[in-house]
Amino acid sequence: MPQAHLTDIAVRALKPPPKGQVTYWDKNLRSFGVRVSQGGSKTFVVVCGRERQRTTIGRFPPLTLSEARTEAKRLLAEHTLDKRRLPTVAFDDAKTKYLKACAAKNREGTVKDYTRLLKHFPLGRKKLGEITRHDIASRVDRIKSPSEATHALVALKVFLNWATRQGYLDFNPAAPLHTGFSPTPRARVLSTEEIVEVMSKAVDEPFPFGPIVRLCLLTGQRRGEIAKLKWECIDRAERTVTLPGEITKNHRTHTFPYGDMVEALLDDLPELGEDLFPAYRAHVRGKPTSTFNGWSTAKPKFDAKLENVAPWTLHDLRRTFSTTLASLGVQQVVTEKLLNHISGGTQSPIAQVYNRYSYMDEMREAITAYDEYLSSLVKPNSHSTTHRADVAIGVSPSIGT
C-alpha cells in the first residue's frame, strides 16, 4: 500500500488512479490515510483494531487534513480504551458460560447440537478479543460437509453475539462470514405407496423401533416425544395421550386422542416397566439413560429393508400426517392442536392467549378420518392386497372395512 508524508499541498497534488481507488497512508500517523477515487474525490479514512475496521472520516475539502488527523487520533484512542476495558475472557471459559445459559432455556437436544457444532472451533485459551475472521474462516474451511459447515458457523455466530451482549466483545468477528451454502428447507411428504411400505416394514421391525415408527405416523408426534412415552401418559378409557411439558418442544402439556390403529398397537406392546420404550442399557457413553435413543443404529438398518422409499426422516412422517389431514379437509387449527403447534398458524398470538377451547371432539373426528384414509390405501377388491394393508396399519381385517 502506498505511503506518503501527508500535507495539505501533498493531498491536493494526489492524482486519481486510472480506475477504481487507491489509499495513501500517512507516514506520520499509522492507520490514517486518504482514499483517492477514479473520479478525483478524496476521502480521509482510519483503520482500527486487529480486524482492520475502516471508518470514513470525511472528504477533502471541506474537511482539512489537520481536522481529519485530529479525528483519526480520537477514534484510535477511543478504540484502544474500549479494548482495554473489555474483560479478557478465554474462548473455552465463555463457551462454558454460554452453554450453561442455553441449558437454562433450551431443550436438551438443542444444547447438544450447540455443543457439538462449537467443537469445530478448538480455540481453547485464546482470548475472545484476539480471535480474527481468519481464525474462524480457516476452521470452517476444514469442515468437509457444506451443511455441517453452515450449521457450525451459525452456531458460532449465535455464541459470539451472546458474548458481545455480555460485554466480552465489542463486535462479532464472525458476522461478515458465510459459507455460500444455503440448506434447502425439508418439504418431504411420503406418497401413499411409501406410507404402505414403511408401515408394512415397521410391523415386521422388532421392538422398539418398529412400534416407534408406526406411532410417529399414526399420531404425528415428534420422535423424541414418542420415545419418551410412559404408560401413565396413556388413558386407555378415554383413548388419549398426555405428553408432559418436560418432554414437549414448547414445554406445554399436550393431550391428544388416538384411534383404532393406535389402540391395536398398544395392545401388542410388551409392558417392561413405566416406559413404553425403555433403553437397552442404563448408561450410554457414561451418561444415564432410561428410554430408547438408538436412532443412529436403528434407522439405517430399517431403511436397508425398504425397496421403493426415497430418502426420508422420521420427522417427514409428522409432515406427512399434517399434509394428509389437510387433504381430508381437516381445519388447520385442529391439525395444529394435534401437532401441539402454538405459533405461526391460523391463530394470532392474542387468540392463542384467550382461546382455551380444547378442540377434543374435532381432533377425534380428524383421527377417525385419518384412520379411515389409511385403511383405504389399497383396493378393497383384492383379498391379498387388503390383507397386506391391514397388516401395514396394524389392525385386524375387520377394522375399517
Protein Blocks (a to p, Z undefined) as FASTA:
>chain_A
ZZddddfklmmmpccdfbhcdddddfklghiacdddfkopacddddedjkopacdfbdcd
fbdfklmmmmmmmmmmmmmmmmmmpccddfklmmmmmmmmmmmmpcfklmmmmmmmmmmm
cgkjacfklpcfklmmmmmmmpmblklmmmmmmmmmmmmmmmmmnopagbdfklmpcehi
acdddfbdcdfklmmmmmmmmmmpccfklmmmmmmmmnopafklmmmpcfklpcfklopa
dddfklgmnlpacdddddfklmmmmmmpccebjbfbdcfbfbeghiacfbdcklmmmmmm
mmmmpmkbccddfklmmmmmmmmmmmnopafklmmmmnopaehilbcfklmmmmmcgolm
mmmmmmmmmmmmmmmmpcfklmklmmmmmmmnopafkgoZZ
